[in-house]
């Protein structure tokens, strides 16, 4: 099982206390957890700021070494477009709490893991 993690999913541990990797293991058992370079760049940008989101992004950056980071794709696609493309190509599930991205992925038949009740993650099939 290959799972792709979006920027806001990396923020969940700092914002809501969700243990991202434990929750993914609960849902899927052993899985290949990945992200894309564009997500790492977004986290780096948020982490340079101040406040709760910046602190959550710094925690997210500390979690990155536990994932395989796919290098940036050709062109200048944003993180959402890149995640959708990689998920479609590889048959991956995407972890995101971004409503717009979630709806776009589900419309394309891509399964999504999102937060439920600010305490746990759940799988939604497209």
N, C-alpha and C positions, 0 to 999 in steps of 0.2 A: 504494500500500500504506500503510495507516494502522496505526501501532504505538502501543500504550499502555504506559507504563512504571510499574511498581509501586514502592513505597517501597524494598523490599529490592534491587531491580534498581539503584536509584541508589546503594546501598551497595556493590555489587560492585566498582567501580573502587578504592575505598579499602580494601576487605577482601581482595580477591583479585587486584588489579592488572589486571582485565579492562577493556579499552577498549570501553565500552558502544557508542559510536557507530560505531566501526570494525567491531565484530562485527555490528551490525545492518546496516551497509552490505554486509558480506560475505554475509550471508544474503539480503538483499532488494534490494540496489542502493539507488537513491535511494528514500527513504520519508519519510512524514509522521510525525514522532515527536512524541507528545503525552503528557500526563499530566493528572491532575485536581487541583483545588485541595486536596482532602482529602489527597492524597499529599504535596504541598508542605507542608501543615500538619504531617503526621507527621514529615517530615524536619526541619522547624524545631524540633519538640519534642525529637527525638533529639539534634540538634546542640547544644542547650542543656546537655546533660550533659557528662560527662567520659569519657575513655577512648577505645578504638579505634572503637567504634560511633559515638560523637559526632564523632570526626575524620572517619570515613567519611561521615557525614551532612553535615558541612560541605562536603566535596568534592562530594557529591551536589547540594547546594544551588548550588554553583558551576556545575554542569552544567545546571541548570534553564533558564537563558536560551536554551539550544539547543533547547528544546522549546516547543511551544504548550501553555499551561496553561489547561484548560477551567475556568471558574468553578464554584464549588460548586453542587451540585444542590439541588433543593427538599428540605426536611426535613433530617434529621440523619443521613443514611446514612453509614456508615463508608467508608473508602477502598476496601476490597475490593468492597463492594456497588456502589459508584459505578462502579468500573472494569468490573465485570461488566455493569452496565447500559449503559454507554457502548459497550463492545465488542459487545454484542448489537445495540444500535441501529445502530451504524456498520459492523459487520462487521470490527472491528479485531482485531488479534493483540495479546495481552497478554504483556509481558515480566515474569516473576516467578519467584522461587525459593521462594516460599511454597508448601509442599506442599499444604496445605488449599485454598488459593485455586486452585492449578493443577488439582487434582482436580475441584473444583467447576466450573471453567471448561470443562475437557475434557468433563465430563458434560453440559454444556449445548451442546456442539458448537463451542466457541470454541477456536481454535488458541492455543497458548502457546509462548513462547520461554523456555527456562530454561538454567541453567548445566550444563555437562557437564565433569566432571573438573577443576573449579576453574580451567579455562584458557580455555574458549570457550563460546559459546552454541549451542543447537540448537533447531530448531523441532519441536514435537510437535503433531500435528493431533488435534482432538477427534472 
